[in-house]
Amino acid sequence: MAIGNEDLKRLYDVCNAALFDGKLPDIPVCFEDLGGEFNAHMCARYDPFRPVERRWDVWVGVADDLPDRLLGSGGGCYTAFLVEVMLHEMCHVKFVADGIGGQDGGGRFTGEPHSAKFYAVAEEHGLRCFFDTDTDYDFELVAPEAAELLAEHGITVDMEGQRDMERYVSEGLGYGGIVPMLEWQHQLSQ
């Protein structure tokens, strides 16, 4: 694998500095095998019942068959896919760090679920969020401005893999199948 745990931690730290004003906690970030359950998954959790030095956890689980081309080459170059996953989970961390959210069945504090409030924070921190009304599929893209800001901090975001999704969005916005997530959330609340 071209990307290692050190690369992942660097990405978190730079995203924190560049897009979250350095306000997120310094937490462990690492890859983990999910046994094929997901392609890639990040989890952010605060557990007040654990010792102080281990209360924060953010980890990335990567399936054995996830190709390196979805991650990046390391050394400061990451795919838009991995940056999007990181920023998404960092938004969860922000809610947890701010004490906003709920607890899961195990008593762990899990932060804000995917809601209008969550997507508004995601849009403030480098993501563009969409909903496809034809397929009931929601997705996020790295905002070009976020990629530029990360570049100023020494992180290259390879946007090539996102180009097909950009085309899908622009075509979908034209016929109404793709809706910006906050607009969709607003329609649901009416």
N, C-alpha and C positions, 0 to 999 in steps of 0.2 A: 504494500500500500504506500503510495507516494506521500500521503498526508499522515502525520503522526499526532500523538497527543499534544506535543509541544506546539505544533502548528495550530491545532484547534484552540489551545489556551491563548496563543498569540492573537488569533482572530477575535476571540471573546474580549481580550483586553483592549485591542485597538477599536473594536466596535463600541465598547463601553466608553472609551475616551472620546471618540469622534462623534458618536450618535446619541450617547446617553450622558454626556458631560461628566463622565467618570463617576456617576452616582450609584452604579450597581455594585453589590458586594464582590469582593475577591473570592471566587468560589472554584472548586475543582471542576474541570471540564475534560472529558476523555471519551474515547470510543469504546463501545461494548458490543459484543456479538449478541444479536437478538434471536438467533436460531431460526432465521427465515420468517419470523412473525411480521416484520416490517422491512421495507427497503432501508429506510433511515428514520430514526426517531430520537428526539431529544426530550428529556424530562427535566423539569425544574421543580424542586420541592424544598420546602423549609419544614423541618421537623423539630419542634420545641422540646421534644422529649429526649433528644440525643444530646451528648456532651457538646458544649459550646463550640469547640473547634470542628465539629462535624455536623452542624445543624443545616448548612447549606449544601445542596447537591444539584449539580446540573451535569448531565451526562448524555453522550450521544451513543446510541446503539446503531451499529451498521451491520446489515446482513452480509453473510459471506459472499454473496454473488453481486454485491453492489460494485459496479466497475469504477476504477480510479477516475475515469473521465467525468464522473459526476461529482468528484471531490476537488480536484485540482492537482497541481504538481508540487505543492508545498513551497517553502522559501518565500512566502508572501503572496503567492498566486493561488486564488481560490475560485471555484465556479460560483455562478450566481445561485445555483441550487443550494450549495452549502451555506453561503452567506444568508440566503433567505431563511433557511432552517435555523441558523444561529440567531438572527434578528427576531424571528418569531418567538423562540424560546426565551430570549432576553426580555421580551415584553412580558412574558409570564413572570420572570424573575423580578422585574420592576414592580409588578403588582404585589408579589409576595414581600419584597423589601419594603414596600409602602404599607404593608399590613392590610391590603385589600384582597378579599377573596373568601374562600371557605375551606372546610376540611373534608378530606375523603373519608371513607369508611374506617380507615386505620388511624384516624385522628391526626393525619398529616395535613399541614396547611398547604393548599394547592394553588392559591392565587385566583385570578379572574378567569372564568371560562370564556370561550369564544363568543363574544357579545359585541354590541355596538361600541361599548366602552373600550373593549379590548382592541377592536379594529381601529378606533380613533387613535389610540396610543401607538399601534403598529404603524399607522400612516405618519405619525409625528416622528417616528424613529427609523425611517428609511425604507418602509415597505409600501407598495401599492396593492390594495386588497380588492378582489373582484369576486363576483358570484355569477355562475352560468345558470340562467333560469331554465335552459333547455335540458341540462343534465343534473341539476341540483348539486353542482360541484363548485366548491369555493377554493380559491387559490390566491397566492401572493407572489408578487414580483419585486425584485430589488429596484428601487427608484434610481434612475440615472444620477440624480443629485447625490444620493448616498454613496454610489460607486465612486463618484468624483471626490467626495469628502474622504472616503477611505483611501483613495489613491494619494491624497495629500499626506496621509499618515503611513504610507509605505505598503499598503495592501492593494494588490491588483485583483479586481473582480472580473473574471472572464465571463462576459455577457453573451458569448456565442450561443450557449445552450438555451438562453432565455429568448433568443430572437424569434423562434417559432411561436412561443407563447405571446410575445409582443404582437405578432401578426394576427394570432387568434383573437387577442383582445381588440385590436383595432377593427378587424372585420366584424367581430361580435357586437362591439359598441354601435356599429353602423346599423345593424338590423334589430337591435334590442335584446339579443340573447345574453349578452354580457353586460352586467351592471356593476358599477363601483359598489363595493360592499357596504359602505355607509349609507348610500342611497337605497340599497336593498333592505338594510336593517330599518331605515326610516319608513319604507313602504310597508314592512311587516307590522310596524307599531301603529299604523293608521287604522 
